[in-house]
């Protein structure tokens, strides 16, 4: 049913369009035209202006002929570095880059699947309810497109984000919230050889605090990490300032609040003991989501995989995606596996079978929600 050559060629076309985060201008125009040719009403919002990008989210609407829930398909347009000048190679039914860049299947495999699924619905004259499409900007590193979307312009009750690494059949129903836990640690400079006792070392404060922190795997629902420490100018200066960047995540909001509080309080206590101070910078980056496995969106998704002869399963993730933001804005959304293998690496690859199954997955979802 899926046109194999068409979806493969479209994917190859998309990955060769440079679209690093914040530089999605060219691909947004290409995708807007593709959606218009498929009969969707298309707008590009002003989210890019808010975050300093070249363009905004591409929003498409396909009016249905049947009453039923409006469904949303979403993928992000941006890719990580090194993602410019991608040269895709097909070998043994698997698509790779030439090894000098990422491939860009994260998330252009999802985009190709959405386009193919909508084409199939039109070619087969499927009567369906309203379908919305969002191709978001700057998902990598901040979920900025989804965060700055005007949700008053989105009518979907159910959302399907095509942006997970499992093969089609994977249904991600649980994802954690994340807190940014950064801090400026302030000590006092002094000559390290002449009068070190007059100084307060910000590095020592950081070291004492980190040594006391509960980090990495906290429990089955919660993680935490200190990922970046910067500061210091020379070995003969007692370091007066250190910048520390960390995070905490949990699918349980109470546990997340407790972990973040623990990290900040541990820093504050170490600073007090050594005569310094801290300036914490804490921000909730995105909310958690937890969709009941017996919810209609999950049951119908399992049913379409059954029709396709694919084993399906529900699972959780430790990462964040636009799925978190959609759920936080009242759209019940799940993240679906599309076969993005080894994303963000030079070994990234995509099996053509996963790509074609993803296209059919979109078609079957459009079909079942119109029944």
N, C-alpha and C positions, 0 to 999 in steps of 0.2 A: 504493500500500500504506500509506504514512504518511497519517494523518488530518491534512491540512494545517490545517484550522481548529482542531482540537484542540491541536496543538503550538504554533501561533501564539498562541492565546488563553492557553495555559498560560504561555508565555514572557512575554506582556504582564502576566499576573497576577504573575509572579515579580519582574519588574523594578520593579514598583510597591510592593514590600515593601522598606522601608529595611533595609540590612544592611551598614553601614560596618564596617570591620575592628574586631573586638572587640565589635560590637553586632549579632550574628547571632541573638539570642534568638528573635525573632518568626519569622524564616524557617526556623530549625531546627525549630520546632514544626510549621510548615506542611509541611515536607518529610518529617518523621517520619511524619505522618499519611498523606501521599500514598503513601509506601513501604509502610506497613502495609496500606492498602487494596489495594495490588498483591500482597499476600501475603508480604511480606518480614518477617523477624524484625528488629526495629529496637531499637538501643540508642543512647544519647548518652553519650559518654565524659566524663571529667573534665579534658580538656585545657584547657578554658576557665578552670578554677580555677588551673591552673598559670601561666597567662599574664595573668590579670586580665580575662578576657572574660566575656560574658553566658552563654555556653553552650559545649558541647563539639562535637566532631565527630559527625555523624550517620552511624551505621554500619548498613547493611542487609545481610541475607543471604537469598538466595532458593535454597532447596534444589532441586537438579536431580534428574532421574530417570535420568541416564546417567553412567557413569564417564568421567572426563576431567579435564583441568586446571581448577582453580577460576580464574575470571577476575574481575578487579576493574575497575570503572568509577569514576573519581574526578573531582570538580570542586570548586572552592572556592565557598563561599557568600558571602564578603565582597566588597565593592566599594570603590573608592577615592572620594575626594572630588572634586568635589561630586556626591554620589550619593543625596541625600535628596530626596524629592518628585519622582521621575522621572515624566514624562508622555510615554509613548511615542506616536509618530505613524507611520502607515504611508503611504508615498508611492511609487508605482511599484514595488510589490513589495519595498520596502526599509523596514526599521524604524529609525527615528531617535528621539532624545529631542526635546524641544521647543527644544533649544539652550541651556537654562539649566543642565543637568546632563549628566553622562555618561548612557549608555543602560543599562549594566550587562550587556551581552552577555558581557563578561568578568566572570563566568564562568557567567551564568545561561542562556546559550544552551546550554552543555554540560549543565547540569542538566536543562533541558527535553528535550534529546535523549536523555538516559539514561532519563528517565521514559517518554518515548514508545517508545523501543526495547524496554523491558521490557513495556510494555502490548502491543505488537505480538507479542512472543514468547508472551505468555499468550493473546491472542486467536486466534493461529494454532496454538495447542497444540503449540508447538515443544518437543521433548524435548531438554534441554540438561544440561550439567554445572552444578555449583554456581556461582552468580553472587554477587559481593559488591559493595556500593556504599559509597563514602565521600564524603560531602559535608563538606569540611574547613572549619575556621574560619581566619581571619587568615592567609591565604596571602600577601596583599599586604604587602610590607615585611618579611617574615621567615619565611614558610613555617611558622608556629608550630603550626598544627593538625597537619600531617604530622609535624613533629618530635616532637610530644608524644603521638602516637598510640601505643597499646599494641599493638605488632606481634605479640605472642603471641596476640592475638585475631583475627588476619588469616591466612587460609589460602591466599590467592591465590598461584598460581605466576606468572601474567601480569597486568600492569596496563595499563589504557588511561586516560590522563589527557586529558580533552577540554578543552584550554586553550591552543590555539595559533591564531595569526591567519590562517594560510592556509585556503583553502577545503578541504572534505573531499577527500581524496586526498593531502594533506600528511602525511608520517610523520616525526616528529622522532626521530632515533635517537642523536644526539650532543648533549650539553650540558656546559658547563664547570663546574668547581668554582670556588668563590669564597672568597677570604679578605677579611675586614674588616681594614683596616690603618689604625688610628687612633693618635694620639699626642698627649700633652700635652707641649708644648715650654715649658721653664722657663728664663727669663732672670733679670734683676735690675732692679728699678725704680730710676729716678733722675729728677731734674728735667731735662727735655729742653732747657731754656734755660740753667739755672744750672750743672749738672754732668753733662752727658750722658755724658762719658767714664767716669763711675762706674757706669753701667748696662750691662746686656746685653739687647739687643732680641730678644725671642722672635720678632718679625715678621721680623727680618733672618735669624735662623736658619732659619725656615720658607722664606723666599724663596731663600736659598742652596741649601737642600736640594732644593726643588722644581725649581729651575733645572737641577740636576744629574741629576735623576731621569729614567729612561726611562719615559715615560707614553704613554697612549692606545693605539694599535695597536702592539704589540711585535712580533708575528709573526702568522702565519695561525691560530695556536692560542691566543694570549695577548693580553690587554688589561690596562690599568691606568689608574687615574684618581684624582686628588685632587679631591673634590667639594665639601668644606665647610671653610672656615677661619673661626674666630671668635676674637676677642680684642681687647684694647685698651679704654681708657676715655677717654683724652683725648690731644690732640696734644702737651701739655706733659709727658707722662709717657713715659719709655722703657718700652715694653710688657713686663711681666714674665711674661706667660703667654699662650699661644695654643693652642687646640684645633684639631687637624687631623683630618679624616675622609676616608679613601680606601678603595680596594679594588683587588684584583687578581683576574683570572680566567684560567683556562686549562683546556683539555680534557686537558692533559698535566700530571700531578701534579708531575713533576720540574721542569718549567718554572714552574709556579705557585710552588713552594717557592723557586725561585731568584729570581723576581720579587719576592716578598714580602720575602725576605731583603735584596735590593738596596734596596728602599724604606726599610726600617728602618735598614740600615747607612748609607745616605746621610743620613738624619736625624741619626743618632748622630755622624757625622763632622762635619757642619756645626755641631752643638751644641758639640762639643769644640773646634773651631777658634775659635768666638766666645765661649767661656767659659760656656756654658749646659749644659743636660742635657735629656734627653727621657725620658718614661715611655710606652713603646709599649704598645698594646693590640691584639693580633693574635688573630683567631679564624677558624677554618674554618667558614664559614656553611653550606656544603653540598658534598657530593661531586660529582664528574663522573660522567657515564654515557656509555657507548659500546656500543650494541647492534649486533651483527653483522648486516649486511643479509641474510644467508642464514639467520638464526635463524627458528625456527618462528613466533614472534610477528609478525615482519615479513612473512614469506611468506604467512601466512594473512590478514593485514591487506590485503596487495596483492591477494589472491584475492577478497576481498569487494568491493573497489573494482572489480575486473574484472567481477564479477557485476552491479555497479551501473552499468556503462558509464562509469566515471570514471577518468581517467588518474591514476595514483598515482606518487609519487616520495619518496625518502628525502632527508633534509636534516639540517643541524645548526642549533643556535641559540646565541646568545651570552648568553641570559638564563637565569635559574633558575626552577624550578617545583617542584611537589610530585613531579614525575617524578624529580628528583634524589634526593629523600629516600626514595622508594619503592625505587629501585635500591640505595641505600645500606643499606637494611634487608632486602635479599634478595628483593625482588619485581621481576622483570624487567619493566620498564615503558617504554612509549613515549608520546610526546605527539602528539596528533592535531589537525589543523587543523579548526576548526568555523566559520571565517568571521568571527571577531572583528575587525572593521575599525576602525582608528584608536582602539584602546582607550585609556582614561585621558584622553580629550579630549572636548570638547563636540561634536565632529564624529563621535563613535563611531556606527557603524551596522552593520546586519546584514541581508544579503539573505535573504529568506524561502526561496529555493531552497537556500541553504547550511544553514539551520535544518532543513528537511525532510530533506535528504540526511544530515545528522548523526544525525537520529533513525533513519533506515534503517540507517546505518552501525552503530549500536549493536545493532539487531536482527540484522543479518547477522553481526556478531561473536559474539553469543550463539549463533546458529544454527550457524556453522561450527565453533566449538569443542565443540559437542555432537555433531558428525557422526563 
